[in-house]
Amino acid sequence: MASYAAKLTDRQFEILKKLYESGKPVRVYSIHKTQKKLADELGITRQALSNHLRRLRELGFVRTGRGFIDLTEKALATLGEEGADAFVFIKVSPQYRDEAYEAIKKIGVSNLYRVTGEIDLIAMLSRTRLDDFLREVSKIKGVTETSAHIVLEELSRHERE
C-alpha cells in the first residue's frame, strides 16, 4: 500500500478499489492551456471559445474543469483517433537511431516504446492512421523494416487484484 493509503479510511480505500475494478481504461487527451491562449491560437474571442466548449461538453465531446480540457473517446472517434488498435514494429539502423526516433515521435502516435529484442520500437496508433503513418515512417533515414499488426479482438484485460 502506498503512503497515500495511510490517509484513507478502510471504507474509502474499499470505494477506490471498487471504482478501479469497475472502471475501464480510457485514452484521454488533456489540454492544459488557458482559454485565453487557446482562443488566441484559434483567432476567436475567449467568450466565443467558452460558448463552443460549453456546446462540445453538452454533446459529450469534452470534459472541462479548472485549468484543463479533456477530449472524450467520442471526440477521438470523431477525429478518426479511435484508440490504439494498430501496432507497428520498427527496426532502425544503429547509426541512425537518435535521429530516427526523433523523426518518428514527430509523426505522432498514441504511444511509442523503445524495446529490446529483434526490433527497436513499437508504435501504437489508430488503424485509421496506419497507412499515413507507414508512408511517413518509410521516408525516415535509418528505418530498415516495419511490420504492421491490426488488433482484431481484445481477448482479455489486465485483471486487477
C-alpha positions, -999 to +999 in steps of 0.1 A: +000+000+000+013+034-009+019+061+017-013+079+004-034+049+016-024+056+052-045+088+049-077+069+038-102+051+059-107+014+052-141+023+035-125+050+014-099+025+002-126-001-005-145+025-025-114+035-046-106-002-052-142-009-063-142+021-087-109+009-101-122-026-106-154-014-122-138+011-145-123+007-179-092+022-192-098+052-215-075+072-235-076+108-226-060+138-242-058+166-217-052+202-228-036+224-201-038+259-217-058+289-206-089+296-226-074+329-235-043+313-250-064+287-269-088+314-281-058+334-294-044+304-312-078+299-329-083+336-337-115+339-317-125+356-285-123+338-252-161+342-248-167+326-282-144+297-272-163+293-239-196+291-258-182+264-282-167+245-253-200+245-234-217+231-265-190+205-270-194+195-233-232+192-237-226+169-268-201+147-248-170+156-268-151+173-240-149+174-202-137+207-187-126+218-153-105+245-138-073+247-159-080+217-182-100+204-212-102+167-218-112+152-252-135+122-247-135+090-266-164+103-286-142+133-297-113+110-306-136+087-327-150+118-345-114+128-353-105+094-365-083+087-335-103+057-321-077+042-299-045+023-303-058-006-323-027-010-346+008-018-337+039-011-359+072-029-351+101-008-364+137-017-369+163+011-372+199+010-382+220+016-351+239+046-365+206+065-372+187+056-341+186+090-324+176+109-355+150+082-365+135+081-330+130+119-330+115+119-365+091+091-356+080+110-325+071+140-347+048+118-369+025+114-339+013+081-324-007+071-294+024+056-277+059+049-288+081+024-270+118+016-273+122-021-267+148-049-266+150-078-290+147-081-327+130-047-332+138-012-318+104+005-315+067-004-311+043+023-322+007+022-311-018+041-332-053+041-346-058+018-376-074+048-393-039+065-393-019+033-402-015+039-439-003+075-434+020+065-406+036+037-426+041+061-456+058+087-434+079+063-414+092+046-446+107+080-456+128+083-424+165+077-428+176+046-409+143+028-408+151-006-423+120-026-416+084-022-404+058-048-395+022-036-390-004-055-369-040-046-365-059-057-334-088-080-343-102-086-309-092-079-273-092-113-256-086-102-221-080-072-200-054-069-172-072-081-141-067-061-110-061-076-076 
